[in-house]
Amino acid sequence: MNNFHCKSCGSRNGALILDLGVQPLANNLLFESNLSDGGEPKHPLRLAVCLDCRLMQLPEIIPPTKLFSEYIYFSSFSDAMLQHAKSATDEYIKDFDLGKECQVVEVASNDGYMLQYFVRSGIPALGIEPAVNIAEEARKKGVETVSEFFTLNLADRLATEKGQADLILGNNVFAHVPDTNDFVAAIAALLKKQGRVVLEFPWGHEMIRNLEFDTIYHEHVFYFNLTPLMPLFARHGLEIIKVQKLPIHGGSLRVFASHAGQFAVDPSVKVTLEQEADEGVKTADYYTDFAESVLMLKDELVKLLADLKSNGSSIAAYGASAKGSTLLNFCGVGLETLDFVADRSTYKQGRYTPGRHLPIVSPEDLLEKQPDYALLLTWNFADEILKQQEEFRKRGGKFIIPLPKARVV
């Protein structure tokens, strides 16, 4: 690629994996008054890989202030996310022997969906959430929250003013940060000598294996495998000491790290690195096969929707998600095919999806209008949503799950 510059190792040696075209910002939901003003921003959306450290990344970056200063994704609207957060909190409190003398910090703490459980257990917790509207919701839950972006400057200031942290958490934020070296350096600065950091993020290996191309959008700068993270953490005096593989979000990694040499390294690190090597993360075919399969999947999904529509079926969608925006815009699916998108979030209802301008309605509308099919854009929460929409299915409604192969359930 011309003008490629790896945001981790600094290499100029990169290759294009997949071009998803010029797309709107995935969470830039519109009001009706915006539909005709012609001012909807759109940007190239391309996935590349560094051929030296093998970090998958977007070469074009949107400034975080345009993406996160006000946000419309509230984690607490998902029962699965709350259950996941509660389970993780219980595990950390027990395994790390956390008590009222400890300090927990979560980066991108959203609406306090996770830190609320530490607060209820009497453990001091601090959230860092740049979206002012969401941070206010966290404070209502009793979670002290700083409305700033997490940088090395902020970490140094917090370490001085509040002390270093025993545990730093980052759930689905690591991939969003354009300056990944500054982010890891900030963790090192805020972390106690014998503290731990736990980061969760979608696993690049699963994205490739399951053709999860809709995980790619402007907010996600990076698509992490463990392989490129090892030198990144070492560069800042940190060491990855354990890895857990999780099913959430289509397959995620939970990575545990600490200051180098503080804890024994669990065998799971070596096992995961070997698995990635066996799958071919350092080979060209690993990436070209993914791109070719995504294009085939796109054609199959578009054909399925077109066939259903031509047969007289009515089709809606469920989940006005960021990944849904990528899928709809890449596949060119809009009002000619889908009548509306139902979503549980009251913050999204009454607005319109980016690019394709589908109206967003409440789940109750799905029952009221009872389309024949609903394209499940939030397929990563399929079990939860299928259970919630049991009545829709009893009445004959069917869901279309688009990935990794379009199927009707």
C-alpha positions as CSV (number, residue, x, y, z in Angstrom):
1,M,0.0,0.0,0.0
2,N,1.2,3.5,-0.7
3,N,1.5,5.8,2.3
4,F,1.0,2.9,4.7
5,H,2.3,3.6,8.3
6,C,1.7,0.9,10.9
7,K,0.2,2.5,14.1
8,S,2.0,0.0,16.3
9,C,5.5,-0.8,15.0
10,G,5.9,2.1,12.6
11,S,6.5,-0.1,9.5
12,R,5.8,1.3,6.0
13,N,5.2,-2.2,4.7
14,G,1.5,-2.9,4.5
15,A,-1.1,-4.6,2.3
16,L,-4.7,-4.0,1.6
17,I,-7.0,-6.8,2.7
18,L,-10.6,-5.6,2.0
19,D,-12.1,-2.4,0.6
20,L,-15.7,-1.8,2.0
21,G,-16.2,1.4,0.0
22,V,-17.0,4.9,1.1
23,Q,-19.3,4.6,4.2
24,P,-21.0,6.8,6.7
25,L,-20.0,6.8,10.3
26,A,-21.6,3.7,11.7
27,N,-23.1,5.3,14.8
28,N,-24.1,8.6,13.2
29,L,-27.9,8.0,13.4
30,L,-29.9,10.7,11.8
31,F,-33.0,12.6,12.6
32,E,-35.7,13.1,10.0
33,S,-34.6,16.8,9.6
34,N,-31.1,15.6,8.6
35,L,-32.2,13.3,5.7
36,S,-32.4,16.0,3.1
37,D,-29.6,18.3,4.1
38,G,-26.9,16.3,2.2
39,G,-24.4,16.8,5.0
40,E,-24.0,13.2,6.1
41,P,-20.2,12.6,6.3
42,K,-18.8,9.5,4.5
43,H,-15.2,8.2,4.5
44,P,-13.3,5.3,2.9
45,L,-13.5,2.1,4.9
46,R,-10.6,-0.2,4.2
47,L,-8.8,-2.9,6.1
48,A,-5.1,-3.3,5.8
49,V,-2.4,-5.4,7.5
50,C,1.2,-4.6,8.6
51,L,3.4,-7.1,6.9
52,D,6.0,-6.8,9.6
53,C,4.1,-7.1,12.9
54,R,0.8,-8.4,11.4
55,L,-1.5,-5.9,13.0
56,M,-4.7,-5.5,11.1
57,Q,-5.8,-1.8,11.0
58,L,-7.6,0.9,9.2
59,P,-5.2,3.2,7.2
60,E,-7.7,6.1,7.3
61,I,-8.5,7.4,10.7
62,I,-11.4,9.5,11.9
63,P,-10.6,11.8,14.9
64,P,-12.0,10.3,18.1
65,T,-13.7,13.6,19.0
66,K,-16.0,13.1,15.9
67,L,-16.9,9.6,17.1
68,F,-17.1,9.5,20.9
69,S,-17.8,12.9,22.4
70,E,-21.5,12.1,22.2
71,Y,-22.5,8.4,21.8
72,I,-25.6,6.4,21.4
73,Y,-24.5,2.9,22.4
74,F,-25.6,2.2,26.0
75,S,-24.3,-1.2,27.2
76,S,-27.0,-1.5,29.8
77,F,-29.7,-2.1,27.1
78,S,-28.3,-5.6,26.6
79,D,-29.1,-8.2,29.2
80,A,-26.3,-10.3,27.9
81,M,-23.8,-7.5,28.4
82,L,-24.9,-7.0,32.0
83,Q,-24.7,-10.7,32.8
84,H,-21.3,-10.8,31.2
85,A,-20.1,-7.8,33.2
86,K,-21.4,-9.2,36.5
87,S,-19.8,-12.6,35.9
88,A,-16.4,-11.0,35.1
89,T,-16.6,-8.7,38.1
90,D,-17.2,-11.6,40.5
91,E,-14.3,-13.4,38.9
92,Y,-11.9,-10.5,39.3
93,I,-12.9,-9.8,42.9
94,K,-12.3,-13.4,43.8
95,D,-9.2,-14.1,41.8
96,F,-7.4,-10.8,42.5
97,D,-8.5,-10.6,46.1
98,L,-9.9,-7.1,45.6
99,G,-11.2,-5.2,48.6
100,K,-12.1,-1.7,49.8
101,E,-8.4,-0.7,49.9
102,C,-8.0,-1.4,46.2
103,Q,-8.7,0.9,43.2
104,V,-10.3,-0.3,39.9
105,V,-10.3,1.8,36.8
106,E,-12.2,1.1,33.6
107,V,-11.4,2.8,30.4
108,A,-14.4,3.6,28.2
109,S,-16.7,2.7,31.1
110,N,-19.9,3.6,29.2
111,D,-22.9,3.9,31.4
112,G,-21.3,2.2,34.4
113,Y,-22.8,-1.1,33.4
114,M,-19.7,-3.0,34.8
115,L,-18.3,-0.7,37.5
116,Q,-21.6,-0.6,39.3
117,Y,-20.9,-4.1,40.5
118,F,-17.6,-3.1,42.0
119,V,-19.3,-0.1,43.7
120,R,-22.0,-2.4,45.1
121,S,-19.2,-4.6,46.6
122,G,-17.6,-1.6,48.3
123,I,-14.6,-1.5,46.0
124,P,-13.5,2.0,44.9
125,A,-14.0,2.3,41.1
126,L,-13.3,5.1,38.6
127,G,-14.7,5.2,35.1
128,I,-13.1,7.1,32.2
129,E,-15.8,7.8,29.6
130,P,-15.4,10.7,27.1
131,A,-19.0,10.7,26.0
132,V,-20.6,13.2,28.3
133,N,-24.1,12.0,27.9
134,I,-23.2,8.4,28.7
135,A,-20.9,9.4,31.6
136,E,-23.8,11.2,33.3
137,E,-25.8,7.9,33.2
138,A,-22.9,6.2,35.0
139,R,-22.8,8.8,37.7
140,K,-26.5,8.1,38.4
141,K,-25.4,4.6,39.2
142,G,-22.9,5.9,41.8
143,V,-19.9,5.4,39.5
144,E,-17.4,8.2,39.7
145,T,-16.6,9.1,36.1
146,V,-14.0,11.3,34.3
147,S,-15.3,12.6,31.0
148,E,-12.0,12.6,29.1
149,F,-10.2,10.5,26.6
150,F,-7.7,8.0,28.1
151,T,-4.2,9.3,27.2
152,L,-0.8,9.1,28.8
153,N,-1.2,12.7,30.0
154,L,-4.5,11.8,31.8
155,A,-2.9,8.6,33.2
156,D,0.0,10.5,34.7
157,R,-2.5,13.0,36.2
158,L,-4.7,10.4,37.7
159,A,-1.8,8.4,39.1
160,T,-0.7,11.6,40.9
161,E,-4.1,12.7,42.1
162,K,-5.8,9.4,42.9
163,G,-3.0,6.9,43.0
164,Q,-2.2,4.0,40.7
165,A,-4.7,1.2,40.0
166,D,-4.7,-2.4,41.2
167,L,-6.9,-3.3,38.3
168,I,-7.4,-1.6,34.9
169,L,-10.2,-2.8,32.7
170,G,-10.8,-2.1,29.0
171,N,-13.8,-3.8,27.5
172,N,-14.2,-3.2,23.7
173,V,-12.2,0.0,23.7
174,F,-8.6,-1.1,22.8
175,A,-9.5,-1.4,19.1
176,H,-11.0,2.1,19.1
177,V,-7.9,4.0,20.1
178,P,-5.9,5.4,17.1
179,D,-2.6,5.9,19.1
180,T,-2.2,2.4,20.4
181,N,1.3,3.1,21.8
182,D,0.0,6.0,23.8
183,F,-2.8,3.8,25.1
184,V,-0.5,1.0,26.3
185,A,2.0,3.5,27.8
186,A,-0.9,5.1,29.7
187,I,-1.9,1.7,31.1
188,A,1.7,1.2,32.3
189,A,1.8,4.6,33.9
190,L,-1.5,4.1,35.8
191,L,-0.9,0.5,36.9
192,K,0.6,-0.4,40.3
193,K,3.8,-2.5,40.3
194,Q,1.8,-5.6,41.1
195,G,-1.4,-4.5,39.4
196,R,-3.1,-6.2,36.5
197,V,-4.8,-5.0,33.4
198,V,-7.6,-7.0,31.6
199,L,-8.6,-6.1,28.1
200,E,-11.4,-7.6,26.1
201,F,-11.8,-7.1,22.3
202,P,-13.1,-9.0,19.3
203,W,-10.5,-11.6,18.2
204,G,-9.2,-11.0,14.7
205,H,-8.8,-14.7,14.3
206,E,-12.5,-15.2,14.7
207,M,-13.4,-12.3,12.5
208,I,-11.3,-13.9,9.7
209,R,-12.6,-17.5,10.4
210,N,-16.3,-16.5,10.6
211,L,-16.3,-13.8,7.9
212,E,-17.3,-11.1,10.4
213,F,-16.7,-8.2,7.9
214,D,-19.4,-6.1,9.6
215,T,-17.1,-5.8,12.6
216,I,-15.1,-3.4,10.5
217,Y,-16.2,0.2,10.9
218,H,-14.5,3.5,11.4
219,E,-14.6,3.3,15.2
220,H,-12.6,0.1,15.2
221,V,-9.1,1.1,14.2
222,F,-7.5,-2.2,15.0
223,Y,-8.5,-5.9,14.6
224,F,-6.3,-7.7,17.1
225,N,-4.7,-11.1,17.0
226,L,-2.4,-11.9,20.0
227,T,0.6,-12.1,17.7
228,P,1.1,-8.4,17.1
229,L,0.2,-7.5,20.7
230,M,3.3,-9.3,22.2
231,P,5.8,-6.7,20.9
232,L,3.4,-3.8,21.5
233,F,3.1,-4.6,25.2
234,A,6.8,-5.4,25.6
235,R,7.7,-2.0,24.1
236,H,6.1,-0.4,27.1
237,G,7.4,-2.7,29.8
238,L,4.2,-4.8,30.0
239,E,3.8,-8.5,29.6
240,I,0.8,-10.6,28.5
241,I,0.4,-13.3,31.2
242,K,-2.9,-15.0,30.4
243,V,-5.4,-15.3,27.6
244,Q,-9.1,-16.4,27.7
245,K,-11.2,-17.1,24.7
246,L,-14.8,-15.9,24.9
247,P,-17.8,-16.4,22.7
248,I,-19.2,-12.9,23.1
249,H,-19.3,-10.5,20.1
250,G,-18.7,-13.4,17.7
251,G,-15.5,-14.5,19.4
252,S,-13.3,-12.3,21.7
253,L,-10.1,-12.5,23.6
254,R,-9.7,-11.5,27.2
255,V,-6.0,-10.6,27.7
256,F,-4.4,-10.3,31.1
257,A,-1.2,-8.3,31.4
258,S,1.1,-6.8,34.1
259,H,4.4,-5.1,34.4
260,A,7.0,-7.5,33.0
261,G,8.3,-10.1,35.4
262,Q,5.6,-9.6,38.1
263,F,3.6,-12.8,37.5
264,A,4.2,-16.2,35.9
265,V,3.0,-16.5,32.3
266,D,0.1,-18.9,31.8
267,P,0.4,-21.6,29.1
268,S,-2.6,-20.1,27.4
269,V,-0.4,-17.4,25.9
270,K,1.8,-19.9,24.1
271,V,-1.2,-22.0,23.0
272,T,-2.9,-19.0,21.5
273,L,0.2,-17.8,19.6
274,E,0.7,-21.3,18.2
275,Q,-3.0,-21.5,17.2
276,E,-2.7,-18.2,15.3
277,A,0.6,-19.4,13.6
278,D,-1.1,-22.7,12.6
279,E,-4.0,-20.8,11.1
280,G,-1.5,-18.7,9.0
281,V,-1.6,-15.2,10.4
282,K,1.8,-14.6,8.8
283,T,0.8,-15.8,5.4
284,A,-0.8,-13.9,2.5
285,D,-3.5,-16.6,1.9
286,Y,-4.9,-16.0,5.4
287,Y,-6.1,-12.5,4.3
288,T,-6.8,-13.0,0.6
289,D,-9.1,-16.0,1.4
290,F,-11.0,-13.9,3.9
291,A,-11.6,-11.1,1.3
292,E,-12.7,-13.5,-1.4
293,S,-15.1,-15.3,1.0
294,V,-16.6,-12.0,2.1
295,L,-17.4,-11.0,-1.5
296,M,-19.1,-14.3,-2.0
297,L,-21.1,-14.0,1.2
298,K,-22.2,-10.5,0.1
299,D,-23.6,-11.9,-3.2
300,E,-25.4,-14.8,-1.4
301,L,-27.0,-12.5,1.2
302,V,-28.2,-10.0,-1.4
303,K,-29.6,-12.8,-3.6
304,L,-31.5,-14.3,-0.6
305,L,-33.1,-11.0,0.3
306,A,-33.9,-10.2,-3.4
307,D,-35.5,-13.7,-3.8
308,L,-37.6,-13.3,-0.7
309,K,-38.7,-9.8,-1.8
310,S,-39.6,-10.9,-5.3
311,N,-41.7,-13.7,-3.8
312,G,-43.8,-11.1,-2.0
313,S,-42.4,-11.5,1.4
314,S,-42.1,-8.4,3.7
315,I,-38.7,-7.9,5.4
316,A,-37.6,-5.7,8.3
317,A,-34.4,-5.7,10.3
318,Y,-33.5,-6.0,14.0
319,G,-30.8,-4.1,15.7
320,A,-29.7,-0.6,14.6
321,S,-26.1,-1.5,15.4
322,A,-22.8,-0.2,14.0
323,K,-22.1,-3.6,12.5
324,G,-25.5,-3.4,10.8
325,S,-24.5,-0.1,9.2
326,T,-21.4,-1.7,7.7
327,L,-23.4,-4.7,6.4
328,L,-26.3,-2.7,4.9
329,N,-24.0,-0.1,3.2
330,F,-21.5,-2.6,1.9
331,C,-24.3,-4.8,0.5
332,G,-26.4,-1.8,-0.8
333,V,-29.5,-2.9,1.1
334,G,-32.0,-0.2,2.0
335,L,-35.7,0.8,1.8
336,E,-36.2,-1.1,-1.5
337,T,-35.8,-4.3,0.6
338,L,-36.3,-3.5,4.3
339,D,-39.3,-1.7,5.8
340,F,-37.7,-0.6,9.1
341,V,-35.2,-1.5,11.8
342,A,-36.4,-2.4,15.3
343,D,-34.2,-1.7,18.2
344,R,-34.6,-1.9,22.0
345,S,-32.7,1.3,22.7
346,T,-35.0,4.3,23.3
347,Y,-32.0,6.5,22.3
348,K,-32.1,5.1,18.8
349,Q,-35.9,4.9,18.2
350,G,-37.2,7.7,16.0
351,R,-34.0,8.2,14.2
352,Y,-32.6,6.7,10.9
353,T,-29.7,4.5,10.1
354,P,-26.6,5.9,8.5
355,G,-26.4,5.8,4.7
356,R,-29.4,3.7,4.0
357,H,-31.8,5.9,6.1
358,L,-34.1,3.1,7.4
359,P,-36.4,4.3,10.2
360,I,-35.6,2.9,13.6
361,V,-38.7,1.8,15.6
362,S,-39.3,-0.1,18.9
363,P,-39.4,-3.9,19.1
364,E,-43.2,-3.6,19.7
365,D,-43.5,-2.4,16.1
366,L,-42.1,-5.8,15.0
367,L,-45.1,-7.5,16.5
368,E,-47.6,-4.9,15.4
369,K,-46.4,-5.0,11.7
370,Q,-45.4,-8.6,11.8
371,P,-43.1,-8.8,8.7
372,D,-42.4,-12.2,7.3
373,Y,-38.7,-11.9,7.9
374,A,-36.3,-9.9,10.1
375,L,-32.7,-9.5,9.1
376,L,-30.8,-9.9,12.4
377,L,-28.1,-7.2,12.3
378,T,-27.1,-7.8,15.9
379,W,-26.3,-11.4,15.2
380,N,-23.7,-11.4,18.0
381,F,-26.7,-11.3,20.5
382,A,-28.8,-13.8,18.6
383,D,-29.6,-16.1,21.5
384,E,-30.8,-13.1,23.6
385,I,-32.8,-11.6,20.8
386,L,-34.4,-14.8,19.6
387,K,-35.6,-15.4,23.1
388,Q,-36.9,-11.8,23.5
389,Q,-38.8,-12.1,20.2
390,E,-40.4,-15.5,20.9
391,E,-43.9,-14.1,20.2
392,F,-42.8,-12.8,16.8
393,R,-41.6,-16.2,15.9
394,K,-44.7,-17.9,17.2
395,R,-46.8,-15.8,14.9
396,G,-44.7,-17.1,12.0
397,G,-42.0,-14.5,11.8
398,K,-38.5,-15.7,10.9
399,F,-35.1,-14.3,11.4
400,I,-32.3,-14.1,8.8
401,I,-28.9,-14.5,10.4
402,P,-26.4,-13.1,7.9
403,L,-23.0,-14.5,9.1
404,P,-21.0,-16.6,8.6
405,K,-23.4,-18.0,6.1
406,A,-26.9,-16.5,5.5
407,R,-29.5,-18.7,7.1
408,V,-33.2,-18.5,8.1
409,V,-34.3,-19.6,11.6
